Amino acid sequence: MKPRLLNAWSSVKKGPEGTPASVIYLESTAVPHSTHVKGPMRVGAGDYLTRITLAGVGLTMAEDEILAADGLLRRFDVRRGPYPETATLEIHTEFETGASVSLTQGMPHLISITLSRKPLLELMSGRRIAVDPGHGGKDLGVRGPVNLLEKDCTLAIGRELADIIRSCGGVPLLTRDDDSYLEPGLRLREVSLSSPALAVEIHMSGEKDPLARSYHIRSIPGCPRSKALADSISAALRENMGISFGPVEELPDQGFPVPGYPLVRVEPVCLTYFADEANFRAPLLRRRLAQGIMNGITRYLRENENPGGTLP
Ligand SMILES: [Zn+2]
């Protein structure tokens, strides 16, 4: 059998010493003669590139750009070359982090590339993030064609997002974690007492025409930080889920004072559209939506703060 890479994928695992790590797995029919790691090097958009050359293995799988978007690992590209019987892996990470390569022999062999998630954990450590799952109790919100209710969908995404924030060392502040009804003008009052770094309101959009689809993202009028956060979440959800938001819209006056932290309202699902309602029942989709929102949050924090700095 020719020495070949067969397959590649990634996942988040507990690494050595219990620190979470993003791990890229490559299935190979042969052990590489040599492995050369170059990087991480700073590239555009604040990302880092690590290039790993595996000598002595070609590709059976097609050359590919594989999206991970797990908060640390943005994507990795598997390519042929630069020499015959050589494969190159280009790893794009959102933080500067080293890569360690290990091999588990078997049939096929498994090459693991472990990337420590420590820089992401350091950014998020102790960071309070307010999450407001829209509606609740007697306030049902939009109703889908097969009777899924907005208040339940927003809570499902809110819980996933809280879980991801916690797994990165942050502190989620949920306005509700059950079917409670919250007075519209008072929703953020309690979480505001804990001075969150930022807040995300989760809603679903709805249309009168059941065949129409719309997705919205809104920020506080005249607040550049709120707009920057909205732009970041919008871009991350487009990357993760292919959702096309229009330009950032203005949040309506919600009857409470403008908070001293950036606030965004995101509507990443059109609940009145049958396919969106059906897809939403899959737990994996909810998790990916929440991960997309989280990636927007961490990119915003990474780009709008000094390392180690605190928000005003
Ligand atoms: Zn709503």
Boltz pocket constraint, residues with backbone or C-beta under 6 A from the ligand:
constraints:
  - pocket:
      binder: B
      contacts: [[A, 134], [A, 135], [A, 141], [A, 142], [A, 150], [A, 202], [A, 203], [A, 204]]
      max_distance: 6.0
